[in-house]
Amino acid sequence: MDLQTLKDLREKTGVGIADCKAALEESGGDIDGAVTLLRERGQMKAAKKSDRAASEGMIATYVHANGKIGAMVQLNCETDFVARNEAFVAFAKDLAMHVASENPLYMKPEDVPSDVLEKEREIYREQLTSEGKPSEMIEKILPGKLSKFFEETCLMEQLFIKDDEKKIKDLVSDTVLKLGENIQIADFKRFAL
């Protein structure tokens, strides 16, 4: 493992040198493999830290250049030190811009009301029936259709507008790994004229 690869991984992920070195060693020097390992570790660390109180943070705003669309996001962390951290502030602002752009309706799939979910199922069943799909095939297709619905309407499942290979929940995990604290999106609101 050469120093340049280590530096590239650190710049790409923002993770500490020791974690980058360990991931590169484990992946045999493969930078993509190391990124995957770091992402998995970030999700595990995020899960471990999710029980810790996140009572500090900030409210970030974004208003589109035309002044007709805007958003506010409350991003929480554990300490005011992290709340003032440049990476935390940038992440909060990116989230506000994402909310303004993508207009999520819910935080996560569990937040979608059951009546809305049932209505979506009915719509998909009707569409698939009109396409002539047999009922057993419809039941196999429905989970994929609902997954797509969640990706469009739930903030945590949406692909980030600045990196369409990462979902918002992955970015939260990555931020937990970078900053070493529980990070939670507490609330969001989009405004449009």
N, C-alpha and C positions, 0 to 999 in steps of 0.2 A: 504494500500500500504506500503510495507516494503522497507527499505533502499537498500537492495540487489537488488530488482527488479528495482528500480530507477537507481542504479549503472549499472546493466546489460543493461538497455535500453540506457543509456548514452554511454556506451562502444560500443554497437552495432550500434548506429546511429551517434555518435559524436556531437549530438545536445546539446544545453545548458540545465542545470539542470531544470530551470524554465519551459522550453518548454516540457521537458520529463515528469515532474511532472504533468503538465496540461493534457498532452496526456494520461498518465496513469489514472488520475482521470476520464477523459472523457470516457475511454475504460473500466472502472470498474476494473482496475488492470491487464487487459489482455495485455501482452507484444506485441503479434502479432498485436492486434488491435491498440495499441499505435504506432507501427511502421507504419502501414497503415495511420493513422491520420497524423503523422509527414511527411510522403511522400506526402500526398495530400496538406498539408500546404506548403511544400517546393515548389511544383509545382505552387501553387497560389502566393507565395512570388516571385518566379522566374518570373512569368508573370508580376507582379507589377514592379519588378526591371528591366525588360528587356528594358525599355525605357531610362534608365540611361546610360550615356556614360561609356564604358569599354575600356579605352585607355591605361591602364597599363597591365602588364602581363608578360608572358615569352614564350620562344620557348624551348620546350623539345624535346629531341632526344632519340631514342632507336636503337641500333644495335644488331641484334641477334648474339649469340655466334659464329656461323659459319662465320660471317662477310659478308654474302651474301644478307641479308635482313635488311632494316632499315626504320625508319620513323621519320618525324619531325611534331610537332603539335604546332600551335600558340594558346595559351590559354590566353584570356584577362580577366581582372578584372577592378575594378574602381580605386584602389589605389595601390601604390607601397608597402605599408605595407602588404596588402593581397598577393601581388605577391611574397613576400618573406616568406609568411606563410608556415610552414611545410606541412600542409594538402593540400594547393594549389599546391605546388611543386610536392608532391607525386601523386596528381590527374593528373597533366600534364604529368608526366612520365608514369603513367598507361595508359593514352590515347595514347601516342606514341607507347607503347608496343602493345596495342590493334590494332592500325592502321597497324603496321607491321604484326601482326598475321592474322587479318581478311580482310585486303585489301578492305576497302570500296571505292566505286567509286564516291559517292556523299555525301553531308552533310546531306540532308533531302529529303523526297519524292518530294517536290516542285522543287528541283534542277535537277531532272531527265528530260532530254530533251524529248519533246513530241514525236519526231520520235523514240527514244529508247523505250518509253512507248508503242507506237503503235505497234512496232515490237514485243515486249513481248506479247501484247494482241493477235497478229496474231499467234505467236508460240503456246500459250496456247489454242487458238481456234482450231488450227489444231490438237494438241495432243488430246483434248477432243472429237473432231469430229471423229478422228481415233479410239477412244475408244468406239464409238457408242453412245455418250451422245446426247440427243435431244437439239436443239438450245436454248429453254427456260431454260434448266438446265445449259447449258454452261454459259449463262449470269449471272446466280446466283453463279456459281463457280468462275468466273473470279475475282471478288473483293478479294477473299481469296488467289488466286494465285498471284495477284499483291501485296497483303500485304506481302506474303512470299518473293517476289522479293525485296521489300523495306527493309525487315529485313536482307536480304543477302547483299544488295548493298549500303544502306544508313547508314552512321555512327550513326546518332541519333537514328535509329530504331534497331540497332544491339544489341544483348545480350552481355553484358560485359564478356570478357574471364575469369575474376576472380570471377564472380558471375552471373551465367546464369539465375538468377531470375530478374535481373535488366537490363533495356536497358540503353544505354549511355545517352539518354535524362533524365532518372530518376536520374542518377548519377550527371548530371549537376544540376538538381533541388535540390538534396540532398546537394551538395556543396554550392549552393546559401544559403540554410537554415543554414548550418554550419557556413559559413563565413559572411553572412549578406550583401553580395554584388552581383551585377550583374556579372555573370560569363558566358562567351561565348567562344565557340570554333570558332576561326576566320578562321583557315585554317589548312589543313593537306596535307602531301605528303608522299607516300610510295616509297621506292627504292628497287629494286631487281636485282641481277645479273642473 
